[in-house]
Amino acid sequence: MALRLTHTFAERTCFARVIIPPDAASAEGQWQHYYRHWDMLVGERHDPALIDPVAPLFPLATSGTILDKPTYSPFKVPGF
């Protein structure tokens, strides 16, 4: 269903992804605690491909439709 909606409304679709900080100290607010606990998710220990859109959606995700954000909330990103 989501894939069909994305294809139908491709021009109005955006893909949000959380950009992983290089280290826990670089994270915002409570995310520092999270990344200290789950340190395998920061910096070089994190596989950057894990934040890319899944394979069926990847062809629809262009540089103009991918919204990179520093936290989980999309509302913290200017212009959203």
Secondary structure as GFF3:
##gff-version 3
##sequence-region A 1 80
A	DSSP	alpha_helix	2	8	.	.	.	ID=ss1
A	DSSP	three_ten_helix	10	12	.	.	.	ID=ss2
A	DSSP	beta_strand	15	18	.	.	.	ID=ss3
A	DSSP	three_ten_helix	24	26	.	.	.	ID=ss4
A	DSSP	alpha_helix	31	37	.	.	.	ID=ss5
A	DSSP	three_ten_helix	39	41	.	.	.	ID=ss6
A	DSSP	three_ten_helix	43	45	.	.	.	ID=ss7
A	DSSP	three_ten_helix	48	51	.	.	.	ID=ss8
A	DSSP	three_ten_helix	58	60	.	.	.	ID=ss9
A	DSSP	beta_strand	66	69	.	.	.	ID=ss10
A	DSSP	three_ten_helix	74	76	.	.	.	ID=ss11
###
